[in-house]
Amino acid sequence: MEPSLRGGRDYVLTAPVTSYEGEGVYLVDAGLGIELFRVTNILGPDGDLLLSRDNQVYRSHHMHREKFNDVVVGIVVADIRIRDERRFIAC
């Protein structure tokens, strides 16, 4: 999710979910691991969702809501951004 969240420096707090709960940033089991995606409703209440990342290197893709509900793990409820890296020591 760079540049919004910087890998290895910024963190998110998630809540477990098992279905789409409205637009936001979700944790999704993408097959090779759990990844963050920005999810947008594009075709009404029963239609497709657009899964994208803030980094333009990655392509967006569509997913039907039923399929999304099978692979969603959580929703981001808060983010923690490190402001002063001089005072932060990663463990």
Secondary structure, 3 states (H helix, E strand, C coil): CCCCCCCCCCEEEEEECCCCCCCEEEEEECCCCEEEEEEEECCCCCCEEEEECCCCCCCCEEEEHHHHHHHEEEEEEEEECCCCHHHCCCC
